[in-house]
Amino acid sequence: MEVFETIITRRSIRKYSQKPVEWDNIIKILEAGKFAPLAGNVQAMKYVVVKEEAIRKQIADACLDQTWMAEAPVYILIFSEPERVKRFYGVRGERIYDVQNCAAAIQNILLTAHSLGLGTCWVGAFDENRIRYIQNLPESIILHAVITLGYPAEVPQMPPKYRIEHMTFIERWGQRKKIGYSSMGWWSVRIEKAIKDAQTAVKKGAEAFKKGGK
């Protein structure tokens, strides 16, 4: 699966099969998070992989009673040590760079999981104090997200998205300029890909027809 296809077909999954997730895939997913861009390459992130059912249930309860989470066979908890980033970049590092680092890692994790045929959901709603108790966290450690992981048992539809020209200005805020002409407004990478796929399919069909005619 190419990168752009992975990005546009990824969905938040809330229904999972009970097929076990292979450790090789879990490790590959964590490795993907590790290679996210990090401010100053300060590697302050930590992961906790949770597979035990009793602990998963406690965490699901702590995530504001999101009972659907119990279906996922694996959780990945994303933690950080913000003081390490603060040493290099002060308060901005603690409050902004640390959050950005973890968000970048999470996105890598979600996309890699999807590319492997797995489903995820980024859960950011939780009672931090309850998670602290469940995980016996030191005061210096911050939880950024709980990611559910497993083989999906649903195929959610794509939610509506704004057209890119409704979200983008050129050179300055509020300024719009034409960027080349196309009959569909701003050229969409997705449309370009669909056209290329259609051309490939037509070519294959023509080749198959020729072979059948011999």
Summary of the structure (lengths in Angstrom):
residues: 214
radius of gyration: 21.7
end to end distance: 34.6
largest distance: 75.2
contacts: 575
relative contact order: 0.17
helix: 50%
strand: 14%
